[in-house]
Amino acid sequence: MGWWLVDADTLAGSRFVVSPLAEATAALKTLDRAAASHPGERAWLDAHLPAYRERLAGDPVTGLLVRAGLGRAWNADFLTPTPTGDGGRTFEEELARVRETPAEEARAHLAVSLDGRLPAPLDRSDLPERAAGILRWVWAETVLPDWPRRRRIIEADIVARTAQLGRGGWAAALNGMRPGMRWLGEGRLQINSRDHPPREASGAQLLFVPVTPDRGWVAWETPPAPGPERPGHHRYAVVYPCSGALAGSDRVPVPEPLGRLLGPARAAVLCLLGTPMSTTQLVALTGQGLGSVGRHLRVLLDAGLVRRRRAGRSVLYYRTDAGEVLVGARGNG
């Protein structure tokens, strides 16, 4: 298995980060594999896959670059740079790190992802610019038009993970974050089920990066050798897909009778509260404004259909027994 050694201070200082570049890269992986994990992603693929294939048909070198660099076993490191921990970076600021990769380094990374065999068409100096070009196209054409909603889903996932951390500690928050990932104890974080040597991540900056496509990977950066290590030079990142309930939901289906009783918008909020959720999550899942969600929650609270409790910095809402009965009665005619 692949695992990292993580000390208590590193884990305590870890953080969640929103990365537009990681979102675009995950979208590129989905387009390249042409496989959807839920109906919403299928609709997205149907809308954008023809244009993506048409673009690469006219640029076979870039198509080969994508297939080689985002393979199933290992990513070319320059295509998946480790996000910075300061947050707030724009897509173009993140993309600059891909575009400015030295050509020799990009070829070396591709050779690693291909087990040492670099095809002749990729033995060229413009690979970083080509990689940046296809990532910019994916961002502009397939991600940016929907970025506000995607960002709400990402932020809702962070809220949910933080609440999970408060309830069950790091083991609960990390287990199942991505396939094969779990906390082993004794400072060991299993990141996948592959047979890789352990890596010493203690003292590094550890980042968790959610994305809405069902794609994930790990990345790390180490300071140039030789030379003394300085804090902040090591960065390790786990890019993971948002929880399925969040990533796969565009709008919650509301039974017509319940919608007539409460109003469709308020009924949608009640239907979602089978598990505790924050207002941020509800805004992401319903597409309603923060003020509207807040008003619906107040009415549901006053009616005794939901309750709330604090989890860390978040306030989570959930259905009461009366709310469960009302939602459960929707199929009884």
Salt bridges, closest charged atoms under 4 A:
GLU23 OE2 - ARG150 NH1 2.59
ASP46 OD1 - ARG42 NE 3.26
ASP59 OD1 - ARG130 NH1 2.67
ASP86 OD2 - ARG89 NH2 3.28
GLU92 OE2 - ARG136 NE 3.14
GLU105 OE2 - HIS109 NE2 3.97
ASP123 OD1 - ARG107 NE 3.68
ASP126 OD1 - ARG124 NE 2.72
ASP126 OD2 - ARG130 NE 2.91
ASP146 OD2 - ARG149 NH2 2.89
ASP146 OD2 - ARG150 NE 3.83
GLU155 OE2 - ARG151 NE 3.02
ASP157 OD2 - ARG161 NE 3.53
GLU221 OE2 - ARG97 NH2 1.98
GLU221 OE1 - ARG235 NH2 2.82
GLU229 OE2 - HIS234 NE2 3.63
ASP250 OD1 - ARG149 NH1 3.36
GLU256 OE2 - ARG260 NH1 3.12
ASP302 OD1 - ARG298 NH1 3.38
GLU324 OE1 - ARG319 NH2 3.20
